[in-house]
Amino acid sequence: MDQIIQVVADVLLGAGALGAAVYCIVLARRLKRFNNLENGVGGAVAVLSAQVDDMTKTLDQARKAAAHSSQSLTALTDRAEDSARKLELMMASLHDLPDLPSAGAAGDAPAEDLEDAAWTAVEAQADADDADAPRFATRRHSNERAGA
């Protein structure tokens, strides 16, 4: 009887070992399919990793472009503010100029000649008032004066 029990125990032990071997084979095949770079999760992980790298590079480029755009915009804003200050100063200085006579009052004289006459009158008045006072004259008039 001891021999029968021993044989049954050996058969059960062999069956258990065979079952464990089959289980290991099945698991090994599943693991190979799971890690397959073309169809399995390993491939999906590899693709996602590459996409993360690409997105990181794109994000870095976008940050650099945004920083450059911010610097350019700041510089342009500063230039615009400087120009606005200059324009305000010019507009304020226009209030000091005399009124020009209307074009219809002088007959057939072109408006440019009337403007030149007004500038000349302002310059003559400035010469009479103070020789060191700043003068406002057109470029054309200054060029004519320098050439004459």
Buried (B, 14 or more C-beta within 10 A) or exposed (E): EEEEEEEEEEEEEEEEEEEEEEEEEEEEEEEEEEEEEEEBEBEEEEEEEEEEEEEEEEEEEEEEEEEEEEEEEEEEEEEEEEEEEEEEEEEEEEEEEEEEBEBEEEEEEEEEEBBBBBBBEBBEEBEEEEEEEEEEBBEEBEEEEEEE
